[in-house]
C-alpha cells in the first residue's frame, strides 16, 4: 500500500500559500475611470445619422469635424476621457492635442441608444462640430464650387430628416483664405490660357483664424467663369464652406 503522507504534505503546503497569494492580489487593485452618459455634449444618434449620409452621398467632398472646445470645457484636455456608449458596448475615443476626435459610424439600430459618455461632471465638457472640405486648395475649380453648393443643398433638403438639419446649415459657397490675397483663376479658352485675379470679399473671414483674421475671397458658383477655371492658391491657403448665417 502506498503512503499518503507526501500527498497530504503537498496539499497542506498549497492551502497555506493561498492567503499569501490573495494578499498579493489585493495590493494591486485594478484602476479604471468611470464614464457616465452625458447627453449635454451632443445627441449622438442624430450626429451618427449625418455621418452616415455624408459617407453614403457626400462624394468624399465633406467631412464632419468634432472637437473638444478647450476654452469652454471646465476640465484640462489631457484629463478628459470620452467614449460613445450604447446599450451593448462602449467605443473609446482618442483626443488629439488640438481636441479633434474621430467618431465611429454605428449601425442604425445600435445608434438609437448611443450617447457620449465622459469622466467629467455633466455639462463640463463642451464640444463643437464643423462641416469641412476634403479638397486641397489646388484641386478647387469652379465646377467643384458648383458641385459643393448643389450637393450641400441636396443633402440638407432631400436626404437629411428635418430633425437633424440643424447640424448641417445651408451651404452658400466656398471661402478661399490665405495670409496674402493673391488668388488667381486660370482656364483654357480658344487655344489660350486665360487668367483672372480674385478680389477679396468684404466681411469674409476664415473661422480657423478668428484671432488673426486673414483676407478671404468667396466663390458661390453664380459667377460667369467656366467650370474648368482652376484656383491658383498662394502658400497657406485654406478652404472652408460658407454656411448660411456665418
Phi and psi restraints in degrees (value plus and minus 20) as a CYANA .aco file:
   2 UNK   PHI     -98.5   -58.5
   2 UNK   PSI     125.0   165.0
   3 UNK   PHI     -96.8   -56.8
   3 UNK   PSI     121.2   161.2
   4 UNK   PHI    -111.6   -71.6
   4 UNK   PSI     -22.7    17.3
   5 UNK   PHI     -79.8   -39.8
   5 UNK   PSI     -67.0   -27.0
   6 UNK   PHI     -80.0   -40.0
   6 UNK   PSI     -59.3   -19.3
   7 UNK   PHI     -85.9   -45.9
   7 UNK   PSI     -61.5   -21.5
   8 UNK   PHI     -84.5   -44.5
   8 UNK   PSI     -59.8   -19.8
   9 UNK   PHI     -84.3   -44.3
   9 UNK   PSI     -60.9   -20.9
  10 UNK   PHI     -84.2   -44.2
  10 UNK   PSI     -63.8   -23.8
  11 UNK   PHI     -82.6   -42.6
  11 UNK   PSI     -63.1   -23.1
  12 UNK   PHI     -82.5   -42.5
  12 UNK   PSI     -60.5   -20.5
  13 UNK   PHI     -84.3   -44.3
  13 UNK   PSI     -61.1   -21.1
  14 UNK   PHI     -86.1   -46.1
  14 UNK   PSI     -63.0   -23.0
  15 UNK   PHI     -84.1   -44.1
  15 UNK   PSI     -58.7   -18.7
  16 UNK   PHI     -88.0   -48.0
  16 UNK   PSI     -43.2    -3.2
  17 UNK   PHI    -102.2   -62.2
  17 UNK   PSI     -39.1     0.9
  18 UNK   PHI     -80.6   -40.6
  18 UNK   PSI     -65.4   -25.4
  19 UNK   PHI     -77.6   -37.6
  19 UNK   PSI     -59.6   -19.6
  20 UNK   PHI     -84.9   -44.9
  20 UNK   PSI     -60.4   -20.4
  21 UNK   PHI     -83.7   -43.7
  21 UNK   PSI     -62.3   -22.3
  22 UNK   PHI     -83.5   -43.5
  22 UNK   PSI     -60.2   -20.2
  23 UNK   PHI     -83.2   -43.2
  23 UNK   PSI     -60.9   -20.9
  24 UNK   PHI     -81.2   -41.2
  24 UNK   PSI     -58.9   -18.9
  25 UNK   PHI     -85.8   -45.8
  25 UNK   PSI     -59.4   -19.4
  26 UNK   PHI     -91.0   -51.0
  26 UNK   PSI     -40.9    -0.9
  27 UNK   PHI     -88.2   -48.2
  27 UNK   PSI     -47.0    -7.0
  28 UNK   PHI    -140.5  -100.5
  28 UNK   PSI      54.3    94.3
  29 UNK   PHI     -89.4   -49.4
  29 UNK   PSI     131.6   171.6
  30 UNK   PHI     -86.0   -46.0
  30 UNK   PSI     122.2   162.2
  31 UNK   PHI    -126.8   -86.8
  31 UNK   PSI     108.5   148.5
  32 UNK   PHI    -165.5  -125.5
  32 UNK   PSI     134.9   174.9
  33 UNK   PHI    -125.4   -85.4
  33 UNK   PSI     102.9   142.9
  34 UNK   PHI     -97.4   -57.4
  34 UNK   PSI     106.3   146.3
  35 UNK   PHI    -124.6   -84.6
  35 UNK   PSI     118.0   158.0
  36 UNK   PHI    -143.5  -103.5
  36 UNK   PSI     124.0   164.0
  37 UNK   PHI     -78.4   -38.4
  37 UNK   PSI     119.3   159.3
  38 UNK   PHI    -157.9  -117.9
  38 UNK   PSI      74.6   114.6
  39 UNK   PHI     -92.8   -52.8
  39 UNK   PSI     -25.1    14.9
  40 UNK   PHI    -101.9   -61.9
  40 UNK   PSI     -32.7     7.3
  41 UNK   PHI     -87.9   -47.9
  41 UNK   PSI     -84.6   -44.6
  42 UNK   PHI    -188.6  -148.6
  42 UNK   PSI     125.8   165.8
  43 UNK   PHI     -92.2   -52.2
  43 UNK   PSI      87.1   127.1
  44 UNK   PHI     -87.6   -47.6
  44 UNK   PSI     -51.7   -11.7
  45 UNK   PHI     -79.4   -39.4
  45 UNK   PSI     -63.8   -23.8
  46 UNK   PHI     -89.0   -49.0
  46 UNK   PSI     -61.7   -21.7
  47 UNK   PHI     -82.2   -42.2
  47 UNK   PSI     -60.5   -20.5
  48 UNK   PHI     -82.2   -42.2
  48 UNK   PSI     -55.6   -15.6
  49 UNK   PHI     -86.1   -46.1
  49 UNK   PSI     -60.2   -20.2
  50 UNK   PHI     -86.3   -46.3
  50 UNK   PSI     -64.4   -24.4
  51 UNK   PHI     -80.1   -40.1
  51 UNK   PSI     -58.7   -18.7
  52 UNK   PHI     -85.5   -45.5
  52 UNK   PSI     -64.0   -24.0
  53 UNK   PHI     -86.0   -46.0
  53 UNK   PSI     -58.7   -18.7
  54 UNK   PHI     -83.8   -43.8
  54 UNK   PSI     -59.7   -19.7
  55 UNK   PHI     -87.8   -47.8
  55 UNK   PSI     -58.5   -18.5
  56 UNK   PHI    -100.0   -60.0
  56 UNK   PSI     -56.7   -16.7
  57 UNK   PHI    -144.2  -104.2
  57 UNK   PSI     -20.9    19.1
  58 UNK   PHI    -103.1   -63.1
  58 UNK   PSI     -21.7    18.3
  59 UNK   PHI      32.9    72.9
  59 UNK   PSI       6.1    46.1
  60 UNK   PHI      40.6    80.6
  60 UNK   PSI       1.7    41.7
  61 UNK   PHI    -105.9   -65.9
  61 UNK   PSI     -51.2   -11.2
  62 UNK   PHI    -137.7   -97.7
  62 UNK   PSI     139.0   179.0
  63 UNK   PHI    -165.1  -125.1
  63 UNK   PSI     138.0   178.0
  64 UNK   PHI    -128.6   -88.6
  64 UNK   PSI      94.0   134.0
  65 UNK   PHI    -111.1   -71.1
  65 UNK   PSI     113.3   153.3
  66 UNK   PHI    -139.9   -99.9
  66 UNK   PSI     103.1   143.1
  67 UNK   PHI    -151.7  -111.7
  67 UNK   PSI     122.9   162.9
  68 UNK   PHI     -92.7   -52.7
  68 UNK   PSI     112.0   152.0
  69 UNK   PHI    -110.1   -70.1
  69 UNK   PSI      80.9   120.9
  70 UNK   PHI     -85.5   -45.5
  70 UNK   PSI     -45.9    -5.9
  71 UNK   PHI     -94.0   -54.0
  71 UNK   PSI     -48.1    -8.1
  72 UNK   PHI    -124.5   -84.5
  72 UNK   PSI     -34.5     5.5
  73 UNK   PHI    -100.0   -60.0
  73 UNK   PSI     114.5   154.5
  74 UNK   PHI    -111.1   -71.1
  74 UNK   PSI      -4.2    35.8
  75 UNK   PHI    -152.2  -112.2
  75 UNK   PSI     120.8   160.8
  76 UNK   PHI     -75.6   -35.6
  76 UNK   PSI     118.6   158.6
  77 UNK   PHI     -76.0   -36.0
  77 UNK   PSI     -57.9   -17.9
  78 UNK   PHI     -85.2   -45.2
  78 UNK   PSI     -41.3    -1.3
  79 UNK   PHI    -112.7   -72.7
  79 UNK   PSI     -26.2    13.8
  80 UNK   PHI     -99.4   -59.4
  80 UNK   PSI     111.9   151.9
  81 UNK   PHI    -141.7  -101.7
  81 UNK   PSI     115.8   155.8
  82 UNK   PHI    -166.0  -126.0
  82 UNK   PSI     127.9   167.9
  83 UNK   PHI    -168.1  -128.1
  83 UNK   PSI     142.8   182.8
  84 UNK   PHI    -117.2   -77.2
  84 UNK   PSI     103.7   143.7
  85 UNK   PHI    -133.1   -93.1
  85 UNK   PSI     108.7   148.7
  86 UNK   PHI    -133.7   -93.7
  86 UNK   PSI    -199.8  -159.8
  87 UNK   PHI     -87.1   -47.1
  87 UNK   PSI     -38.5     1.5
  88 UNK   PHI    -123.0   -83.0
  88 UNK   PSI     -51.8   -11.8
  89 UNK   PHI    -183.7  -143.7
  89 UNK   PSI     149.5   189.5
  90 UNK   PHI    -126.9   -86.9
  90 UNK   PSI     123.0   163.0
  91 UNK   PHI    -134.2   -94.2
  91 UNK   PSI      75.8   115.8
  92 UNK   PHI     -81.4   -41.4
  92 UNK   PSI     121.7   161.7
  93 UNK   PHI    -138.3   -98.3
  93 UNK   PSI     120.5   160.5
  94 UNK   PHI    -118.7   -78.7
  94 UNK   PSI     127.9   167.9
  95 UNK   PHI    -137.4   -97.4
  95 UNK   PSI     103.9   143.9
  96 UNK   PHI    -101.4   -61.4
  96 UNK   PSI     151.0   191.0
  97 UNK   PHI     -79.0   -39.0
  97 UNK   PSI     -41.8    -1.8
  98 UNK   PHI    -111.8   -71.8
  98 UNK   PSI     -16.6    23.4
  99 UNK   PHI      69.6   109.6
  99 UNK   PSI     -18.3    21.7
 100 UNK   PHI     -95.1   -55.1
 100 UNK   PSI     118.3   158.3
 101 UNK   PHI    -147.2  -107.2
 101 UNK   PSI     110.8   150.8
 102 UNK   PHI    -105.5   -65.5
 102 UNK   PSI     103.2   143.2
 103 UNK   PHI    -118.5   -78.5
 103 UNK   PSI     119.8   159.8
 104 UNK   PHI     -99.1   -59.1
 104 UNK   PSI     129.0   169.0
 105 UNK   PHI    -119.9   -79.9
 105 UNK   PSI      97.6   137.6
 106 UNK   PHI    -117.0   -77.0
 106 UNK   PSI     133.6   173.6
 107 UNK   PHI     -78.3   -38.3
 107 UNK   PSI     128.3   168.3
 108 UNK   PHI     -75.1   -35.1
 108 UNK   PSI     -63.5   -23.5
 109 UNK   PHI     -84.3   -44.3
 109 UNK   PSI     -59.9   -19.9
 110 UNK   PHI     -92.3   -52.3
 110 UNK   PSI     -54.6   -14.6
 111 UNK   PHI     -87.6   -47.6
 111 UNK   PSI     -39.4     0.6
 112 UNK   PHI     -81.0   -41.0
 112 UNK   PSI     -48.0    -8.0
 113 UNK   PHI    -128.3   -88.3
 113 UNK   PSI      -5.8    34.2
 114 UNK   PHI    -105.5   -65.5
 114 UNK   PSI     120.2   160.2
 115 UNK   PHI    -164.2  -124.2
 115 UNK   PSI     142.5   182.5
 116 UNK   PHI     -96.0   -56.0
 116 UNK   PSI     122.7   162.7
 117 UNK   PHI    -145.6  -105.6
 117 UNK   PSI     112.7   152.7
 118 UNK   PHI    -154.9  -114.9
 118 UNK   PSI     148.1   188.1
 119 UNK   PHI    -116.1   -76.1
 119 UNK   PSI     -12.2    27.8
 120 UNK   PHI    -117.1   -77.1
 120 UNK   PSI     135.4   175.4
 121 UNK   PHI     -78.5   -38.5
 121 UNK   PSI     127.4   167.4
 122 UNK   PHI     -75.6   -35.6
 122 UNK   PSI     109.7   149.7
 123 UNK   PHI      68.8   108.8
 123 UNK   PSI     -26.0    14.0
 124 UNK   PHI    -105.5   -65.5
 124 UNK   PSI     -40.9    -0.9
 125 UNK   PHI    -116.1   -76.1
 125 UNK   PSI     101.4   141.4
 126 UNK   PHI    -133.9   -93.9
 126 UNK   PSI     115.0   155.0
 127 UNK   PHI    -150.7  -110.7
 127 UNK   PSI     142.4   182.4
 128 UNK   PHI    -159.2  -119.2
 128 UNK   PSI     128.8   168.8
 129 UNK   PHI    -139.5   -99.5
 129 UNK   PSI     131.9   171.9
 130 UNK   PHI    -167.2  -127.2
 130 UNK   PSI     122.6   162.6
 131 UNK   PHI    -108.5   -68.5
 131 UNK   PSI      99.8   139.8
 132 UNK   PHI    -139.6   -99.6
 132 UNK   PSI     140.4   180.4
 133 UNK   PHI    -115.9   -75.9
 133 UNK   PSI     123.6   163.6
 134 UNK   PHI    -112.6   -72.6
 134 UNK   PSI     -17.2    22.8
 135 UNK   PHI    -104.0   -64.0
 135 UNK   PSI     118.6   158.6
 136 UNK   PHI     -96.1   -56.1
 136 UNK   PSI     128.8   168.8
 137 UNK   PHI     -73.2   -33.2
 137 UNK   PSI     -59.3   -19.3
 138 UNK   PHI     -91.5   -51.5
 138 UNK   PSI     -29.3    10.7
 139 UNK   PHI    -110.6   -70.6
 139 UNK   PSI     -26.6    13.4
 140 UNK   PHI     -98.1   -58.1
 140 UNK   PSI     107.3   147.3
 141 UNK   PHI    -146.1  -106.1
 141 UNK   PSI     147.7   187.7
 142 UNK   PHI     -84.3   -44.3
 142 UNK   PSI     -52.0   -12.0
 143 UNK   PHI     -82.1   -42.1
 143 UNK   PSI     -60.3   -20.3
 144 UNK   PHI     -87.2   -47.2
 144 UNK   PSI     -58.9   -18.9
 145 UNK   PHI     -77.6   -37.6
 145 UNK   PSI     -67.7   -27.7
 146 UNK   PHI     -85.6   -45.6
 146 UNK   PSI     -56.7   -16.7
 147 UNK   PHI     -85.6   -45.6
 147 UNK   PSI     -62.1   -22.1
 148 UNK   PHI     -81.7   -41.7
 148 UNK   PSI     -66.6   -26.6
 149 UNK   PHI     -85.4   -45.4
 149 UNK   PSI     -64.7   -24.7
 150 UNK   PHI     -86.9   -46.9
 150 UNK   PSI     -62.4   -22.4
 151 UNK   PHI     -87.4   -47.4
 151 UNK   PSI     -58.6   -18.6
 152 UNK   PHI     -80.2   -40.2
 152 UNK   PSI     -60.2   -20.2
 153 UNK   PHI     -86.1   -46.1
 153 UNK   PSI     -61.5   -21.5
 154 UNK   PHI     -84.6   -44.6
 154 UNK   PSI     -64.7   -24.7
 155 UNK   PHI     -78.5   -38.5
 155 UNK   PSI     -66.9   -26.9
 156 UNK   PHI     -94.7   -54.7
 156 UNK   PSI     -63.6   -23.6
 157 UNK   PHI    -111.3   -71.3
 157 UNK   PSI     -41.6    -1.6
 158 UNK   PHI    -138.3   -98.3
 158 UNK   PSI     -52.3   -12.3
 159 UNK   PHI    -122.7   -82.7
 159 UNK   PSI     -48.6    -8.6
 160 UNK   PHI    -114.3   -74.3
 160 UNK   PSI     114.1   154.1
 161 UNK   PHI     -81.1   -41.1
 161 UNK   PSI     134.5   174.5
 162 UNK   PHI     -75.5   -35.5
 162 UNK   PSI     -57.4   -17.4
 163 UNK   PHI     -85.7   -45.7
 163 UNK   PSI     -40.7    -0.7
 164 UNK   PHI    -131.6   -91.6
 164 UNK   PSI     -16.3    23.7
 165 UNK   PHI     -86.6   -46.6
 165 UNK   PSI     -41.5    -1.5
 166 UNK   PHI     -84.5   -44.5
 166 UNK   PSI     -41.1    -1.1
 167 UNK   PHI     -97.6   -57.6
 167 UNK   PSI     -37.5     2.5
 168 UNK   PHI    -151.6  -111.6
 168 UNK   PSI      66.2   106.2
 169 UNK   PHI     -83.2   -43.2
 169 UNK   PSI     143.3   183.3
 170 UNK   PHI     -82.4   -42.4
 170 UNK   PSI     118.7   158.7
 171 UNK   PHI    -112.2   -72.2
 171 UNK   PSI     105.6   145.6
 172 UNK   PHI    -123.9   -83.9
 172 UNK   PSI     -33.1     6.9
 173 UNK   PHI     147.1   187.1
 173 UNK   PSI    -188.2  -148.2
 174 UNK   PHI    -141.4  -101.4
 174 UNK   PSI     106.8   146.8
 175 UNK   PHI    -107.3   -67.3
 175 UNK   PSI     118.0   158.0
 176 UNK   PHI    -139.4   -99.4
 176 UNK   PSI      92.0   132.0
 177 UNK   PHI    -145.0  -105.0
 177 UNK   PSI     126.5   166.5
 178 UNK   PHI    -182.0  -142.0
 178 UNK   PSI     144.4   184.4
 179 UNK   PHI     -81.3   -41.3
 179 UNK   PSI     -53.0   -13.0
 180 UNK   PHI    -141.6  -101.6
 180 UNK   PSI     110.8   150.8
 181 UNK   PHI    -102.3   -62.3
 181 UNK   PSI      44.5    84.5
 182 UNK   PHI    -137.4   -97.4
 182 UNK   PSI      23.8    63.8
 183 UNK   PHI     -97.1   -57.1
 183 UNK   PSI     128.9   168.9
 184 UNK   PHI    -159.4  -119.4
 184 UNK   PSI     133.0   173.0
 185 UNK   PHI    -132.4   -92.4
 185 UNK   PSI     124.7   164.7
 186 UNK   PHI    -160.2  -120.2
 186 UNK   PSI     128.9   168.9
 187 UNK   PHI    -178.0  -138.0
 187 UNK   PSI     132.3   172.3
 188 UNK   PHI    -100.9   -60.9
 188 UNK   PSI     121.1   161.1
 189 UNK   PHI    -177.2  -137.2
 189 UNK   PSI     101.4   141.4
 190 UNK   PHI      39.3    79.3
 190 UNK   PSI      16.1    56.1
 191 UNK   PHI      59.3    99.3
 191 UNK   PSI     -16.0    24.0
 192 UNK   PHI    -139.9   -99.9
 192 UNK   PSI     142.2   182.2
 193 UNK   PHI    -123.2   -83.2
 193 UNK   PSI      92.4   132.4
 194 UNK   PHI    -110.0   -70.0
 194 UNK   PSI     128.8   168.8
 195 UNK   PHI    -157.1  -117.1
 195 UNK   PSI     132.3   172.3
 196 UNK   PHI    -170.7  -130.7
 196 UNK   PSI     110.1   150.1
 197 UNK   PHI    -102.0   -62.0
 197 UNK   PSI     113.2   153.2
 198 UNK   PHI    -109.6   -69.6
 198 UNK   PSI     106.9   146.9
 199 UNK   PHI     -99.5   -59.5
 199 UNK   PSI     132.6   172.6
 200 UNK   PHI     -87.7   -47.7
 200 UNK   PSI     126.9   166.9
 201 UNK   PHI    -118.8   -78.8
 201 UNK   PSI     102.5   142.5
 202 UNK   PHI     -80.6   -40.6
 202 UNK   PSI     114.9   154.9
 203 UNK   PHI      67.3   107.3
 203 UNK   PSI     -30.2     9.8
 204 UNK   PHI    -108.9   -68.9
 204 UNK   PSI     111.1   151.1
 205 UNK   PHI    -155.1  -115.1
 205 UNK   PSI     128.4   168.4
 206 UNK   PHI     -98.3   -58.3
 206 UNK   PSI      99.6   139.6
 207 UNK   PHI     -83.6   -43.6
 207 UNK   PSI     -45.3    -5.3
 208 UNK   PHI     -92.4   -52.4
 208 UNK   PSI     -35.2     4.8
 209 UNK   PHI    -150.1  -110.1
 209 UNK   PSI      26.4    66.4
 210 UNK   PHI     -84.8   -44.8
 210 UNK   PSI     -52.1   -12.1
 211 UNK   PHI     -96.5   -56.5
 211 UNK   PSI     -43.9    -3.9
 212 UNK   PHI    -157.1  -117.1
 212 UNK   PSI      56.1    96.1
 213 UNK   PHI     -77.5   -37.5
 213 UNK   PSI     114.7   154.7
 214 UNK   PHI    -123.3   -83.3
 214 UNK   PSI     131.4   171.4
 215 UNK   PHI     -87.1   -47.1
 215 UNK   PSI     129.8   169.8
 216 UNK   PHI    -157.2  -117.2
 216 UNK   PSI     130.6   170.6
 217 UNK   PHI    -131.6   -91.6
 217 UNK   PSI     124.2   164.2
 218 UNK   PHI    -132.6   -92.6
 218 UNK   PSI     107.3   147.3
 219 UNK   PHI    -133.2   -93.2
 219 UNK   PSI     104.5   144.5
 220 UNK   PHI    -125.8   -85.8
 220 UNK   PSI     -31.2     8.8
 221 UNK   PHI      70.6   110.6
 221 UNK   PSI     -30.3     9.7
 222 UNK   PHI    -105.3   -65.3
 222 UNK   PSI     -26.3    13.7
 223 UNK   PHI     -86.5   -46.5
 223 UNK   PSI     140.3   180.3
 224 UNK   PHI    -105.9   -65.9
 224 UNK   PSI     -23.0    17.0
 225 UNK   PHI     -92.3   -52.3
 225 UNK   PSI     130.7   170.7
 226 UNK   PHI     -91.6   -51.6
 226 UNK   PSI     141.5   181.5
 227 UNK   PHI     -77.2   -37.2
 227 UNK   PSI     -49.9    -9.9
 228 UNK   PHI     -97.2   -57.2
 228 UNK   PSI     -29.5    10.5
 229 UNK   PHI     -82.6   -42.6
 229 UNK   PSI     102.3   142.3
 230 UNK   PHI    -131.7   -91.7
 230 UNK   PSI     122.4   162.4
 231 UNK   PHI     -95.1   -55.1
 231 UNK   PSI     114.6   154.6
 232 UNK   PHI    -127.3   -87.3
 232 UNK   PSI      76.1   116.1
 233 UNK   PHI    -107.9   -67.9
 233 UNK   PSI     119.6   159.6
 234 UNK   PHI     -92.9   -52.9
 234 UNK   PSI     149.3   189.3
 235 UNK   PHI     -79.6   -39.6
 235 UNK   PSI     122.4   162.4
 236 UNK   PHI      61.6   101.6
 236 UNK   PSI      -6.4    33.6
 237 UNK   PHI     -92.9   -52.9
 237 UNK   PSI     119.2   159.2
 238 UNK   PHI    -148.8  -108.8
 238 UNK   PSI     114.5   154.5
 239 UNK   PHI    -123.0   -83.0
 239 UNK   PSI     124.6   164.6
 240 UNK   PHI    -171.1  -131.1
 240 UNK   PSI     139.5   179.5
 241 UNK   PHI    -104.5   -64.5
 241 UNK   PSI     120.3   160.3
 242 UNK   PHI    -111.0   -71.0
 242 UNK   PSI      93.3   133.3
 243 UNK   PHI    -117.1   -77.1
 243 UNK   PSI     132.8   172.8
 244 UNK   PHI     -77.3   -37.3
 244 UNK   PSI     106.6   146.6
 245 UNK   PHI      66.9   106.9
 245 UNK   PSI     -20.9    19.1
